[in-house]
């Protein structure tokens, strides 16, 4: 087992930096070329490397997931070696993916912006879905948590030919679909409702959270009606929160993966293929979508173009948060509650916070760090942002 005393964390690093310099990293496999900001570098990895590294990362996260499911969210008293295992893979991935000159360029940009900090957005094809959060830049014989990119920078992913807005609007609040088979799903949306109510009171707004069963009556409940609702101009929710399962039939294609949720004691299955088929009848108002579901980014098809994040983005979402692996219900609920607390409620001690907007990538980084530093739990690395790294949630229009 790893020695917890070797894990170095810096709580001062949690201080929010909403004005970070946003750096775009573009990847062109066909050239092959890597562009960081405006400088060009040779591309040193291929699709096979992406698949191999992602599978190794997922294997470690799945072991961690089982421990969290059995032991609870708080692993403070547990002497585990998950950071060490992720470090060993992440260091190899870092050296393989980025040539020395590219690594030096990122370090140079970070030094130049030492006061502001930087955030990174990776613009790629949908098939180049590396889990950037787990790249490790530190020494291969130490464990420094702030050397994992997911504990160091706000990170985002955008794709060619998919619009990536720099802001989304909270509008009237949150629409949520849950699965009653998940023990903590009701608690998850109850906590989100509390955060939303507090934000509304603070800003003088009427913000709501509506569950699927509150919006569509039992006699009209169907996936088709739900998608029709999403396309309606009356669907004025700024956030769509799914607390549900993602399933993929064995040996099935990516389009057959589906989100499974319940309403009126009935089960609904919204398959990825249905989203693709309805792209021209997509979200009318570009909400932000949180896929707090088991393995929502990787339904058994790591390198296929189709996935739930890209499917939801093509369906008109303004941005997406999705998970790299199966997430236990207890952690998913706790992580979502902490993320929304930070996203919807600014600390009055942080005078630099703008009163009407919140930085999504920054809140996600803070939430990952919170669970690592408070509970010795690095499972937050499984959550990725599919939007520009500095995307804003506008709390007031």
GUTOR-22113 format. One record per residue (C-alpha): residue number from 1; residue in three letters; z negated, x negated, y negated. Coordinates in nm, 4 decimals, always signed. Layout:
N
{pt NUM, "ala", {Z, X, Y}}
...
//
This chain:
397
{pt 1, "unk", {+0.0000, +0.0000, +0.0000}}
{pt 2, "unk", {+0.0601, -0.1107, -0.3572}}
{pt 3, "unk", {-0.2293, -0.2211, -0.5717}}
{pt 4, "unk", {-0.2827, +0.0211, -0.8585}}
{pt 5, "unk", {-0.4259, -0.2539, -1.0762}}
{pt 6, "unk", {-0.0807, -0.4163, -1.0938}}
{pt 7, "unk", {+0.0725, -0.1116, -1.2589}}
{pt 8, "unk", {+0.0848, -0.1666, -1.6338}}
{pt 9, "unk", {+0.1200, +0.1296, -1.8662}}
{pt 10, "unk", {+0.1098, +0.1464, -2.2422}}
{pt 11, "unk", {-0.0256, +0.4713, -2.3797}}
{pt 12, "unk", {+0.0807, +0.3705, -2.7303}}
{pt 13, "unk", {+0.4405, +0.4011, -2.6075}}
{pt 14, "unk", {+0.4000, +0.7806, -2.5892}}
{pt 15, "unk", {+0.4089, +0.8102, -2.9702}}
{pt 16, "unk", {+0.7002, +1.0391, -3.0487}}
{pt 17, "unk", {+1.0064, +0.8867, -3.2148}}
{pt 18, "unk", {+1.2266, +1.1758, -3.3131}}
{pt 19, "unk", {+1.4508, +0.9497, -3.5218}}
{pt 20, "unk", {+1.5579, +0.7068, -3.2501}}
{pt 21, "unk", {+1.9041, +0.5593, -3.2766}}
{pt 22, "unk", {+2.1202, +0.7433, -3.0226}}
{pt 23, "unk", {+2.3408, +0.5028, -2.8263}}
{pt 24, "unk", {+2.6370, +0.6275, -2.6242}}
{pt 25, "unk", {+2.7416, +0.4459, -2.3065}}
{pt 26, "unk", {+3.0874, +0.5444, -2.1842}}
{pt 27, "unk", {+3.2052, +0.4700, -1.8309}}
{pt 28, "unk", {+3.5753, +0.4534, -1.7385}}
{pt 29, "unk", {+3.6072, +0.3896, -1.3616}}
{pt 30, "unk", {+3.9880, +0.3884, -1.3701}}
{pt 31, "unk", {+4.0127, +0.0994, -1.6168}}
{pt 32, "unk", {+3.7419, -0.0176, -1.5117}}
{pt 33, "unk", {+3.5432, -0.0402, -1.8339}}
{pt 34, "unk", {+3.1957, +0.0121, -1.9745}}
{pt 35, "unk", {+3.1515, +0.0709, -2.3489}}
{pt 36, "unk", {+2.8068, +0.0429, -2.5077}}
{pt 37, "unk", {+2.8107, +0.1669, -2.8629}}
{pt 38, "unk", {+3.1371, -0.0029, -2.9676}}
{pt 39, "unk", {+3.1369, -0.3088, -2.7413}}
{pt 40, "unk", {+3.3379, -0.3272, -2.4182}}
{pt 41, "unk", {+3.2234, -0.4748, -2.0869}}
{pt 42, "unk", {+3.3740, -0.4902, -1.7372}}
{pt 43, "unk", {+3.2608, -0.2202, -1.4971}}
{pt 44, "unk", {+3.0779, -0.3847, -1.2064}}
{pt 45, "unk", {+2.9977, -0.0857, -0.9839}}
{pt 46, "unk", {+3.1941, +0.1836, -0.8032}}
{pt 47, "unk", {+3.1430, +0.5297, -0.6560}}
{pt 48, "unk", {+3.0069, +0.3879, -0.3323}}
{pt 49, "unk", {+2.7335, +0.2070, -0.5222}}
{pt 50, "unk", {+2.6360, +0.5293, -0.7012}}
{pt 51, "unk", {+2.6054, +0.7174, -0.3741}}
{pt 52, "unk", {+2.4082, +0.4384, -0.2063}}
{pt 53, "unk", {+2.1593, +0.3932, -0.4908}}
{pt 54, "unk", {+2.1080, +0.7677, -0.5331}}
{pt 55, "unk", {+2.0409, +0.8160, -0.1633}}
{pt 56, "unk", {+1.7843, +0.5340, -0.1692}}
{pt 57, "unk", {+1.6135, +0.6785, -0.4775}}
{pt 58, "unk", {+1.6026, +1.0251, -0.3213}}
{pt 59, "unk", {+1.4510, +0.8894, +0.0009}}
{pt 60, "unk", {+1.1564, +0.7452, -0.1958}}
{pt 61, "unk", {+1.1183, +1.0587, -0.4085}}
{pt 62, "unk", {+1.1147, +1.2767, -0.0984}}
{pt 63, "unk", {+0.8259, +1.0738, +0.0466}}
{pt 64, "unk", {+0.6468, +1.1094, -0.2872}}
{pt 65, "unk", {+0.7231, +1.4800, -0.2901}}
{pt 66, "unk", {+0.5541, +1.5272, +0.0472}}
{pt 67, "unk", {+0.2427, +1.3463, -0.0747}}
{pt 68, "unk", {+0.2277, +1.5596, -0.3889}}
{pt 69, "unk", {+0.2679, +1.8731, -0.1818}}
{pt 70, "unk", {-0.0184, +1.7707, +0.0492}}
{pt 71, "unk", {-0.2531, +1.5915, -0.1915}}
{pt 72, "unk", {-0.1857, +1.7755, -0.5162}}
{pt 73, "unk", {-0.0390, +1.6776, -0.8532}}
{pt 74, "unk", {-0.3224, +1.4352, -0.9326}}
{pt 75, "unk", {-0.2747, +1.1110, -0.7368}}
{pt 76, "unk", {-0.5263, +0.9142, -0.9427}}
{pt 77, "unk", {-0.7383, +0.8258, -0.6404}}
{pt 78, "unk", {-0.4428, +0.7519, -0.4160}}
{pt 79, "unk", {-0.3338, +0.3897, -0.3676}}
{pt 80, "unk", {+0.0405, +0.4452, -0.3190}}
{pt 81, "unk", {+0.3397, +0.2126, -0.3446}}
{pt 82, "unk", {+0.6064, +0.4443, -0.4836}}
{pt 83, "unk", {+0.6591, +0.2521, -0.8067}}
{pt 84, "unk", {+0.6975, -0.0671, -0.6076}}
{pt 85, "unk", {+0.9593, +0.0918, -0.3825}}
{pt 86, "unk", {+1.1468, +0.2412, -0.6774}}
{pt 87, "unk", {+1.1276, -0.0932, -0.8572}}
{pt 88, "unk", {+1.2951, -0.2733, -0.5674}}
{pt 89, "unk", {+1.5884, -0.0299, -0.5655}}
{pt 90, "unk", {+1.5974, +0.0105, -0.9434}}
{pt 91, "unk", {+1.6182, -0.3611, -1.0074}}
{pt 92, "unk", {+1.9129, -0.4020, -0.7728}}
{pt 93, "unk", {+2.0831, -0.1021, -0.9324}}
{pt 94, "unk", {+2.0225, -0.2387, -1.2828}}
{pt 95, "unk", {+2.1762, -0.5759, -1.1978}}
{pt 96, "unk", {+2.4677, -0.4190, -1.0098}}
{pt 97, "unk", {+2.5535, -0.1518, -1.2632}}
{pt 98, "unk", {+2.5256, -0.3595, -1.5805}}
{pt 99, "unk", {+2.6839, -0.7045, -1.6168}}
{pt 100, "unk", {+2.4632, -0.9649, -1.7912}}
{pt 101, "unk", {+2.6399, -0.9239, -2.1262}}
{pt 102, "unk", {+2.5857, -0.5476, -2.1179}}
{pt 103, "unk", {+2.2158, -0.5897, -2.0381}}
{pt 104, "unk", {+2.1875, -0.8299, -2.3302}}
{pt 105, "unk", {+2.3609, -0.5815, -2.5600}}
{pt 106, "unk", {+2.1138, -0.3041, -2.4791}}
{pt 107, "unk", {+1.8222, -0.5444, -2.5335}}
{pt 108, "unk", {+1.9769, -0.6493, -2.8652}}
{pt 109, "unk", {+2.0123, -0.2876, -2.9790}}
{pt 110, "unk", {+1.6524, -0.2190, -2.8850}}
{pt 111, "unk", {+1.5352, -0.5233, -3.0824}}
{pt 112, "unk", {+1.7393, -0.4170, -3.3841}}
{pt 113, "unk", {+1.5806, -0.0715, -3.3706}}
{pt 114, "unk", {+1.2305, -0.1856, -3.2750}}
{pt 115, "unk", {+1.0654, +0.0482, -3.5236}}
{pt 116, "unk", {+1.2837, +0.3524, -3.4550}}
{pt 117, "unk", {+1.3550, +0.2949, -3.0880}}
{pt 118, "unk", {+1.6753, +0.3942, -2.9080}}
{pt 119, "unk", {+1.7911, +0.6712, -2.6759}}
{pt 120, "unk", {+2.0801, +0.6464, -2.4312}}
{pt 121, "unk", {+2.3500, +0.9006, -2.3461}}
{pt 122, "unk", {+2.5871, +0.8257, -2.0576}}
{pt 123, "unk", {+2.9319, +0.9797, -2.0908}}
{pt 124, "unk", {+3.1041, +0.9765, -1.7522}}
{pt 125, "unk", {+3.3122, +1.1798, -1.5141}}
{pt 126, "unk", {+3.1074, +1.4405, -1.3236}}
{pt 127, "unk", {+3.1373, +1.2283, -1.0081}}
{pt 128, "unk", {+2.9457, +0.9316, -1.1561}}
{pt 129, "unk", {+2.5997, +1.0843, -1.1354}}
{pt 130, "unk", {+2.3704, +0.7844, -1.1117}}
{pt 131, "unk", {+1.9991, +0.8541, -1.1526}}
{pt 132, "unk", {+1.9626, +0.6356, -1.4578}}
{pt 133, "unk", {+1.5916, +0.7186, -1.4929}}
{pt 134, "unk", {+1.5070, +0.4870, -1.2030}}
{pt 135, "unk", {+1.6845, +0.1722, -1.3220}}
{pt 136, "unk", {+1.4294, -0.1070, -1.3601}}
{pt 137, "unk", {+1.4680, -0.3890, -1.6140}}
{pt 138, "unk", {+1.1476, -0.5878, -1.5529}}
{pt 139, "unk", {+1.0520, -0.8725, -1.3254}}
{pt 140, "unk", {+1.1119, -0.8058, -0.9541}}
{pt 141, "unk", {+0.7589, -0.9165, -0.8585}}
{pt 142, "unk", {+0.5580, -0.7106, -1.1091}}
{pt 143, "unk", {+0.5278, -0.3367, -1.1613}}
{pt 144, "unk", {+0.5557, -0.2487, -1.5292}}
{pt 145, "unk", {+0.6071, +0.1230, -1.5648}}
{pt 146, "unk", {+0.7685, +0.0950, -1.9071}}
{pt 147, "unk", {+1.0483, -0.1104, -1.7526}}
{pt 148, "unk", {+1.1814, +0.1985, -1.5729}}
{pt 149, "unk", {+1.4410, +0.3533, -1.7993}}
{pt 150, "unk", {+1.2982, +0.7004, -1.7382}}
{pt 151, "unk", {+0.9611, +0.5837, -1.8731}}
{pt 152, "unk", {+1.1159, +0.3898, -2.1617}}
{pt 153, "unk", {+1.3983, +0.5879, -2.3215}}
{pt 154, "unk", {+1.5085, +0.9458, -2.3749}}
{pt 155, "unk", {+1.8128, +0.9638, -2.1465}}
{pt 156, "unk", {+2.1011, +1.2089, -2.1416}}
{pt 157, "unk", {+2.4254, +1.2705, -1.9521}}
{pt 158, "unk", {+2.7470, +1.4173, -2.0848}}
{pt 159, "unk", {+3.0817, +1.4607, -1.9146}}
{pt 160, "unk", {+3.4412, +1.4319, -2.0236}}
{pt 161, "unk", {+3.5946, +1.7676, -2.1222}}
{pt 162, "unk", {+3.2568, +1.9451, -2.1294}}
{pt 163, "unk", {+3.1297, +2.0225, -2.4771}}
{pt 164, "unk", {+2.7972, +1.8543, -2.5555}}
{pt 165, "unk", {+2.6335, +2.0174, -2.8610}}
{pt 166, "unk", {+2.3672, +1.8205, -3.0434}}
{pt 167, "unk", {+2.1460, +2.1279, -3.0848}}
{pt 168, "unk", {+2.0617, +2.4556, -2.9145}}
{pt 169, "unk", {+1.8778, +2.7507, -3.0663}}
{pt 170, "unk", {+1.5596, +2.9126, -2.9379}}
{pt 171, "unk", {+1.6809, +3.2509, -3.0686}}
{pt 172, "unk", {+1.4613, +3.5348, -2.9336}}
{pt 173, "unk", {+1.2912, +3.3254, -2.6646}}
{pt 174, "unk", {+1.3238, +3.2785, -2.2887}}
{pt 175, "unk", {+1.4909, +3.4573, -1.9993}}
{pt 176, "unk", {+1.3504, +3.3646, -1.6587}}
{pt 177, "unk", {+1.4306, +3.4267, -1.2935}}
{pt 178, "unk", {+1.1724, +3.3289, -1.0330}}
{pt 179, "unk", {+1.1194, +3.3359, -0.6577}}
{pt 180, "unk", {+0.8107, +3.5187, -0.5333}}
{pt 181, "unk", {+0.8035, +3.2927, -0.2287}}
{pt 182, "unk", {+0.7001, +3.0054, -0.4541}}
{pt 183, "unk", {+0.3230, +3.0144, -0.4910}}
{pt 184, "unk", {+0.3157, +2.8914, -0.8513}}
{pt 185, "unk", {+0.6287, +3.0531, -0.9959}}
{pt 186, "unk", {+0.4423, +3.3434, -1.1588}}
{pt 187, "unk", {+0.1846, +3.1057, -1.3000}}
{pt 188, "unk", {+0.4668, +2.8899, -1.4332}}
{pt 189, "unk", {+0.6186, +3.1689, -1.6403}}
{pt 190, "unk", {+0.2764, +3.2936, -1.7514}}
{pt 191, "unk", {+0.2004, +2.9520, -1.8977}}
{pt 192, "unk", {+0.5412, +2.9415, -2.0611}}
{pt 193, "unk", {+0.4719, +3.2833, -2.2141}}
{pt 194, "unk", {+0.1481, +3.1497, -2.3631}}
{pt 195, "unk", {+0.3278, +2.8519, -2.5207}}
{pt 196, "unk", {+0.6003, +3.0789, -2.6533}}
{pt 197, "unk", {+0.3520, +3.3271, -2.8008}}
{pt 198, "unk", {+0.1579, +3.0489, -2.9734}}
{pt 199, "unk", {+0.4790, +2.9086, -3.1212}}
{pt 200, "unk", {+0.5821, +3.2514, -3.2475}}
{pt 201, "unk", {+0.2453, +3.3053, -3.4132}}
{pt 202, "unk", {+0.2584, +2.9621, -3.5753}}
{pt 203, "unk", {+0.6097, +3.0136, -3.7117}}
{pt 204, "unk", {+0.5817, +3.3831, -3.7887}}
{pt 205, "unk", {+0.8424, +3.4781, -3.5288}}
{pt 206, "unk", {+0.8576, +3.7361, -3.2531}}
{pt 207, "unk", {+0.9399, +3.5321, -2.9435}}
{pt 208, "unk", {+0.9538, +3.6853, -2.5970}}
{pt 209, "unk", {+0.9823, +3.5874, -2.2338}}
{pt 210, "unk", {+1.1602, +3.8413, -2.0187}}
{pt 211, "unk", {+1.1842, +3.8219, -1.6414}}
{pt 212, "unk", {+1.5004, +3.9273, -1.4626}}
{pt 213, "unk", {+1.3283, +4.2377, -1.3265}}
{pt 214, "unk", {+1.2360, +4.3427, -1.6815}}
{pt 215, "unk", {+1.5951, +4.3280, -1.8013}}
{pt 216, "unk", {+1.7965, +4.4648, -1.5090}}
{pt 217, "unk", {+1.6655, +4.7788, -1.3325}}
{pt 218, "unk", {+1.6393, +4.7778, -0.9528}}
{pt 219, "unk", {+1.9287, +5.0206, -0.9027}}
{pt 220, "unk", {+2.1654, +4.7898, -1.0946}}
{pt 221, "unk", {+2.0390, +4.4583, -0.9618}}
{pt 222, "unk", {+2.3166, +4.2261, -0.8445}}
{pt 223, "unk", {+2.4514, +3.8800, -0.9115}}
{pt 224, "unk", {+2.7552, +4.0346, -1.0779}}
{pt 225, "unk", {+2.5340, +4.2318, -1.3175}}
{pt 226, "unk", {+2.3339, +3.9187, -1.3955}}
{pt 227, "unk", {+2.6468, +3.7194, -1.4789}}
{pt 228, "unk", {+2.7735, +4.0096, -1.6878}}
{pt 229, "unk", {+2.4418, +4.0017, -1.8757}}
{pt 230, "unk", {+2.4768, +3.6273, -1.9385}}
{pt 231, "unk", {+2.8188, +3.6879, -2.0942}}
{pt 232, "unk", {+2.6997, +3.9721, -2.3155}}
{pt 233, "unk", {+2.6559, +3.9061, -2.6861}}
{pt 234, "unk", {+2.3226, +4.0860, -2.6477}}
{pt 235, "unk", {+2.1927, +3.7992, -2.4333}}
{pt 236, "unk", {+2.0126, +3.6260, -2.7199}}
{pt 237, "unk", {+1.7712, +3.4037, -2.5303}}
{pt 238, "unk", {+1.7763, +3.0380, -2.6285}}
{pt 239, "unk", {+1.6300, +2.9160, -2.2982}}
{pt 240, "unk", {+1.7076, +3.0268, -1.9440}}
{pt 241, "unk", {+1.4356, +2.9148, -1.7042}}
{pt 242, "unk", {+1.4932, +2.9260, -1.3287}}
{pt 243, "unk", {+1.1818, +2.8739, -1.1121}}
{pt 244, "unk", {+1.3442, +2.9165, -0.7757}}
{pt 245, "unk", {+1.4933, +2.7601, -0.4649}}
{pt 246, "unk", {+1.8301, +2.5912, -0.4388}}
{pt 247, "unk", {+1.9832, +2.6176, -0.0939}}
{pt 248, "unk", {+2.2894, +2.4684, +0.0692}}
{pt 249, "unk", {+2.4057, +2.5870, +0.4119}}
{pt 250, "unk", {+2.4444, +2.3050, +0.6615}}
{pt 251, "unk", {+2.7967, +2.1573, +0.6694}}
{pt 252, "unk", {+2.9024, +2.3890, +0.3863}}
{pt 253, "unk", {+3.0989, +2.2907, +0.0782}}
{pt 254, "unk", {+2.9397, +2.2344, -0.2611}}
{pt 255, "unk", {+3.0559, +2.5716, -0.3940}}
{pt 256, "unk", {+2.8419, +2.7459, -0.1302}}
{pt 257, "unk", {+2.5166, +2.5985, -0.2631}}
{pt 258, "unk", {+2.3175, +2.8737, -0.4305}}
{pt 259, "unk", {+2.0122, +2.9491, -0.6408}}
{pt 260, "unk", {+1.7752, +3.1872, -0.4642}}
{pt 261, "unk", {+1.5434, +3.4104, -0.6661}}
{pt 262, "unk", {+1.3774, +3.7492, -0.6357}}
{pt 263, "unk", {+1.3443, +4.0615, -0.8483}}
{pt 264, "unk", {+1.2140, +4.4104, -0.7654}}
{pt 265, "unk", {+1.1109, +4.2625, -0.4273}}
{pt 266, "unk", {+1.4755, +4.1913, -0.3504}}
{pt 267, "unk", {+1.6345, +3.8511, -0.3032}}
{pt 268, "unk", {+1.9406, +3.7422, -0.4987}}
{pt 269, "unk", {+2.1595, +3.4416, -0.4232}}
{pt 270, "unk", {+2.3761, +3.3069, -0.7044}}
{pt 271, "unk", {+2.6183, +3.0583, -0.5543}}
{pt 272, "unk", {+2.7800, +2.7768, -0.7447}}
{pt 273, "unk", {+3.1247, +2.9083, -0.6590}}
{pt 274, "unk", {+3.0443, +3.2336, -0.8388}}
{pt 275, "unk", {+2.9686, +3.0425, -1.1583}}
{pt 276, "unk", {+3.2966, +2.8547, -1.1267}}
{pt 277, "unk", {+3.4885, +3.1776, -1.0702}}
{pt 278, "unk", {+3.3358, +3.3329, -1.3825}}
{pt 279, "unk", {+3.3757, +3.0410, -1.6231}}
{pt 280, "unk", {+3.5924, +3.2421, -1.8636}}
{pt 281, "unk", {+3.3087, +3.4996, -1.8801}}
{pt 282, "unk", {+3.0398, +3.2470, -1.9562}}
{pt 283, "unk", {+2.7227, +3.2358, -2.1672}}
{pt 284, "unk", {+2.7993, +3.3793, -2.5093}}
{pt 285, "unk", {+2.5347, +3.1827, -2.7029}}
{pt 286, "unk", {+2.4976, +2.8428, -2.5309}}
{pt 287, "unk", {+2.1348, +2.8632, -2.4136}}
{pt 288, "unk", {+1.9482, +2.5653, -2.2755}}
{pt 289, "unk", {+1.8986, +2.6013, -1.8985}}
{pt 290, "unk", {+1.6034, +2.4561, -1.7068}}
{pt 291, "unk", {+1.6843, +2.4455, -1.3351}}
{pt 292, "unk", {+1.3301, +2.3926, -1.2124}}
{pt 293, "unk", {+1.4527, +2.4280, -0.8567}}
{pt 294, "unk", {+1.4503, +2.2190, -0.5421}}
{pt 295, "unk", {+1.7155, +1.9483, -0.5660}}
{pt 296, "unk", {+1.9151, +2.1315, -0.8337}}
{pt 297, "unk", {+2.1210, +1.8254, -0.9275}}
{pt 298, "unk", {+2.2104, +1.7274, -0.5728}}
{pt 299, "unk", {+2.2775, +2.0186, -0.3365}}
{pt 300, "unk", {+2.3824, +1.7814, -0.0585}}
{pt 301, "unk", {+2.6950, +1.6674, -0.2436}}
{pt 302, "unk", {+2.6095, +1.3684, -0.4597}}
{pt 303, "unk", {+2.9608, +1.2649, -0.5509}}
{pt 304, "unk", {+3.1477, +1.5923, -0.5663}}
{pt 305, "unk", {+3.2517, +1.7150, -0.9072}}
{pt 306, "unk", {+3.0801, +2.0477, -0.8456}}
{pt 307, "unk", {+2.7044, +2.0580, -0.8884}}
{pt 308, "unk", {+2.4663, +2.2991, -1.0521}}
{pt 309, "unk", {+2.4280, +2.0977, -1.3745}}
{pt 310, "unk", {+2.8044, +2.0644, -1.4235}}
{pt 311, "unk", {+2.8589, +2.4215, -1.3006}}
{pt 312, "unk", {+2.6064, +2.5586, -1.5493}}
{pt 313, "unk", {+2.7455, +2.3425, -1.8301}}
{pt 314, "unk", {+3.0971, +2.4653, -1.7562}}
{pt 315, "unk", {+2.9530, +2.8173, -1.7638}}
{pt 316, "unk", {+2.8617, +2.7606, -2.1275}}
{pt 317, "unk", {+2.5079, +2.6232, -2.1266}}
{pt 318, "unk", {+2.4240, +2.4054, -2.4248}}
{pt 319, "unk", {+2.2264, +2.1672, -2.2026}}
{pt 320, "unk", {+2.0524, +2.1494, -1.8671}}
{pt 321, "unk", {+1.7435, +1.9942, -1.7102}}
{pt 322, "unk", {+1.7753, +1.9577, -1.3322}}
{pt 323, "unk", {+1.5945, +1.7757, -1.0519}}
{pt 324, "unk", {+1.7246, +1.4949, -0.8335}}
{pt 325, "unk", {+1.5404, +1.6034, -0.5209}}
{pt 326, "unk", {+1.3215, +1.8734, -0.3732}}
{pt 327, "unk", {+1.0233, +1.9301, -0.6029}}
{pt 328, "unk", {+0.7033, +2.0855, -0.4636}}
{pt 329, "unk", {+0.6027, +2.4103, -0.6280}}
{pt 330, "unk", {+0.2698, +2.2744, -0.7550}}
{pt 331, "unk", {+0.4328, +1.9866, -0.9432}}
{pt 332, "unk", {+0.7290, +2.1917, -1.0679}}
{pt 333, "unk", {+0.4923, +2.4414, -1.2291}}
{pt 334, "unk", {+0.2690, +2.1755, -1.3858}}
{pt 335, "unk", {+0.5636, +1.9726, -1.5131}}
{pt 336, "unk", {+0.7354, +2.2735, -1.6690}}
{pt 337, "unk", {+0.4182, +2.3866, -1.8436}}
{pt 338, "unk", {+0.3580, +2.0416, -1.9928}}
{pt 339, "unk", {+0.7200, +2.0042, -2.0985}}
{pt 340, "unk", {+0.7261, +2.3392, -2.2762}}
{pt 341, "unk", {+0.3911, +2.2681, -2.4392}}
{pt 342, "unk", {+0.5389, +1.9555, -2.5942}}
{pt 343, "unk", {+0.8720, +2.1151, -2.6711}}
{pt 344, "unk", {+0.7352, +2.4268, -2.8383}}
{pt 345, "unk", {+0.4187, +2.3030, -3.0039}}
{pt 346, "unk", {+0.4036, +2.0028, -3.2318}}
{pt 347, "unk", {+0.0734, +1.8214, -3.2708}}
{pt 348, "unk", {-0.0599, +1.8562, -3.6217}}
{pt 349, "unk", {-0.1551, +1.4890, -3.6096}}
{pt 350, "unk", {+0.2141, +1.3985, -3.5820}}
{pt 351, "unk", {+0.3147, +1.4458, -3.9433}}
{pt 352, "unk", {+0.6622, +1.3080, -3.8712}}
{pt 353, "unk", {+0.7466, +1.6165, -3.6637}}
{pt 354, "unk", {+0.9961, +1.8470, -3.8223}}
{pt 355, "unk", {+0.8548, +2.2019, -3.8379}}
{pt 356, "unk", {+1.1687, +2.3806, -3.7190}}
{pt 357, "unk", {+1.3151, +2.1664, -3.4421}}
{pt 358, "unk", {+1.2096, +1.9742, -3.1341}}
{pt 359, "unk", {+1.3801, +1.6834, -2.9568}}
{pt 360, "unk", {+1.4383, +1.7764, -2.5910}}
{pt 361, "unk", {+1.4920, +1.4237, -2.4575}}
{pt 362, "unk", {+1.1815, +1.3016, -2.6359}}
{pt 363, "unk", {+0.9697, +1.5821, -2.4916}}
{pt 364, "unk", {+1.1028, +1.5074, -2.1416}}
{pt 365, "unk", {+1.0154, +1.1384, -2.1767}}
{pt 366, "unk", {+0.6650, +1.2249, -2.2960}}
{pt 367, "unk", {+0.6146, +1.4610, -2.0034}}
{pt 368, "unk", {+0.7185, +1.2001, -1.7460}}
{pt 369, "unk", {+0.4777, +0.9526, -1.9045}}
{pt 370, "unk", {+0.1982, +1.2103, -1.9126}}
{pt 371, "unk", {+0.2028, +1.2622, -1.5359}}
{pt 372, "unk", {+0.2310, +0.8911, -1.4665}}
{pt 373, "unk", {-0.0515, +0.7860, -1.6940}}
{pt 374, "unk", {-0.2878, +1.0774, -1.6406}}
{pt 375, "unk", {-0.2306, +1.1385, -1.2688}}
{pt 376, "unk", {-0.0667, +0.8208, -1.1301}}
{pt 377, "unk", {+0.2265, +1.0454, -1.0411}}
{pt 378, "unk", {+0.5817, +0.9174, -1.1065}}
{pt 379, "unk", {+0.7629, +1.2242, -0.9706}}
{pt 380, "unk", {+0.8735, +1.3106, -1.3248}}
{pt 381, "unk", {+1.1507, +1.0531, -1.2759}}
{pt 382, "unk", {+1.3258, +1.3190, -1.0676}}
{pt 383, "unk", {+1.3923, +1.5302, -1.3803}}
{pt 384, "unk", {+1.7138, +1.4514, -1.5691}}
{pt 385, "unk", {+1.8658, +1.5794, -1.8925}}
{pt 386, "unk", {+2.2294, +1.6902, -1.8894}}
{pt 387, "unk", {+2.2932, +1.6843, -2.2624}}
{pt 388, "unk", {+2.2973, +1.4247, -2.5374}}
{pt 389, "unk", {+1.9732, +1.2276, -2.5337}}
{pt 390, "unk", {+1.8738, +1.3430, -2.8843}}
{pt 391, "unk", {+1.9616, +1.7107, -2.8448}}
{pt 392, "unk", {+1.7473, +1.9358, -3.0647}}
{pt 393, "unk", {+1.5962, +2.2714, -2.9864}}
{pt 394, "unk", {+1.6046, +2.4667, -3.3108}}
{pt 395, "unk", {+1.2865, +2.6756, -3.3275}}
{pt 396, "unk", {+1.3955, +2.8635, -3.6422}}
{pt 397, "unk", {+1.7588, +2.9505, -3.7212}}
//
